[in-house]
Structure formats: C-alpha cells, structure tokens
Amino acid sequence: MTALRAKRASSRECKVLAWHFEKPSYSGAIKILGSVPHACYRFSKGPLAEIRMTIRASSRKAFEYRTRLTDNRIWDMFALRQGDVIVATPPKCGTTWTQALVLSLLFEKPGMDKVMDDLSVWLDPAFRDQLPIVRMFEAQNHRRCIKTHTPFDGIPFDPDCTYIAVYRHPIDAHFSMRRHVANLKEDLIQDRFPDKPTASFALFVGETVREEMADGITLEAIVHHFKSFKSNIQHPNIHIFHYADMRRDLLSHTRKLASVLGLKIDDEMLAAIAESMQFENMQANARASAKEKTQRSTTFKDPSAFFDSASSRKWEGKLSDEDLRAFHKRLAELLPEDDARWLQSGGELTA
C-alpha cells in the first residue's frame, strides 16, 4: 500500500489521504481506516483501486459524563457532519418543542413532531442502547437534528454545525420534571423527586457534584449548562434561546430560528410551521398517537402526558416563601444578577 498524497483541506476537512491497491479488495483498508474517529471514506473500483479518507476537524469533548441518565462517551465515535443541528437543553426546557421546530424548518413541512421519533432522538442516554441510535443518524442523508442534554463541555465542537441551547425558569423545569419522572415506567431517578414537593425542591436547590451536572435535574446543573454555552457565545454557530420567549411570540422565534439555520423560507410557510408548533397542537398530536407502538409507549406510563401544560409558575401553592428565598439565594450565588434574571424570564441576553 502506498500513500500518494496528503494535502491541507478546509476547516472541516483536516487531511485528505488516498491509498491505491493492486486488487479491489478493501477489507484490509477498512480495518486500518476504521480505527480513525470521525472519518469518511470514498471507494473506487478497478485494477488500481483507490480509497480516500477525510478526517474531520471537530474538537474532542472536554469532560466525560457518566451518570444514571447520561453517558456522553458515544460522542467519541459519532461523526458530526456539516450542517448538523445539535439541540442541547437541560431536561424539560423545551427540548422536544425545539426539535420539532428545527425539523419542520429543515424539511419546510409543518407538524414534523408527528414523525420526530423516527428522525431526531436523544443521542447519549445512559439507560438505552446507543448504537442503534448512532446507526439511525448515520443512515440519514439530510441535515440532521441531534438531541442531547449534555452541557457544552461534554460534546464536541464543530464550526460547521449549529448548536441551539434553550432554557426555562428553573423552578418550572423542576416541577415539569417531577411530573415527567412520575410518568416513567423505569425507576431511574425517582429518589431525587420525593412525593412531597418541598422535599424534592430542597434537593433541587442543593449542591451537585461535577459528574452529575449533565442530568440537569438540579438548579446548579441547569446553571452549569447555561454557563457552558454562554461562555462560548462568541462562536457564530452557538445560539441561546429561552422558553418564555417562545411562548410569548412563537412566530418571531420561528423566524429567528430559520435565520440561524441559514434557511430562506417564505412568510406563509413560516406562519404555517409556527401554527403547527403551537403547544396545544403538539399536545393534541401526542394524544392522538399515544396508542401507537413508539419509543414513548415503552418509556412512559401515559405517552400522551409526555407534554406537560407548558405553563409557568408551576410552584404556586406548592412552595413556601422560605423555599423561594432559598432558591433566590442559591441562584444569586451561582450567577450574576443579569444572567439570573434572564434564566428566569428570558428577553435580551447580555454578553
């Protein structure tokens, strides 16, 4: 085997190497090249067979998260592609809503939440076999929408991908997560959500060890996720949104999302997509498909309850003034005032 050339390529393609073989049998080459992460291969046949390999220039993730919910080691063997969209949010902060919006925009087709489980799923859950998920994404030949709850320091960065992070008032996220966990068939993190709201809230505002930050089930973990993305906001392909802004004006949010994805979609289609993505319509679709054999039907006691109420101030009547004071005190310890205000209500995010 003789390497004929190696040259510098674009920022996304680190090197292009070509090997020639006397016979069109590629098993040995595949064995050699298959050990290289993030590689793409092109084959040609004939007496002088050629294999070309492109090594991607994505950065490696900085931190390894292995928890009850998250195992981000899969990113080491997952090849990102130019144009991929990574939706990275803490749990119950508008992940599914954002995925559905992204897919509807990429396909220019309203109501893509109905087929989302076949196109865009969570890549790095610790409690599922991840290899079938990787194969599903590898088989796709369109722009992909990849879901994760992992903070920015736990996923690779690629300048040719788009990263979308969404946040929500932390207390609303906590109470939505309480209902979510109660609806799970499998006992994953039920011990973190005691029946008494004030008891689970005390765990929520308490300290979190570094390794568990990826699960996003505590205030400190949500803040860590937010800080990991905001500290990298200088990159033009990283975008941060807030759930409250989506609720206030979904059409404007849809238009902005189309812009950051580099899509030119006419106003009529944008309006149709935004209307189909109104939370009430997505909730109705979830109820209609609840009886079908889907991933949700094997995960949840009531698949139609996957979508909560999408309302705010879920804690009213359930938390005391003392509970709320503890929350605000802890939040002030974790974030500057402007960031703490934004995390609760959205609006303009200051640099």
PyMOL commands that set and color helices and strands:
alter all, ss='L'
color gray80, all
select helices_A, chain A and resi 27-33+72-76+95-107+112-118+130-138+152-154+170-182+190-192+197-205+210-215+219-230+243-248+250-260+267-276+279-288+295-299+303-306+321-334+337-345
alter helices_A, ss='H'
color red, helices_A
select strands_A, chain A and resi 2-8+13-21+39-44+49-56+85-88+145-148+162-167+238-242
alter strands_A, ss='S'
color yellow, strands_A
deselect
rebuild
show_as cartoon
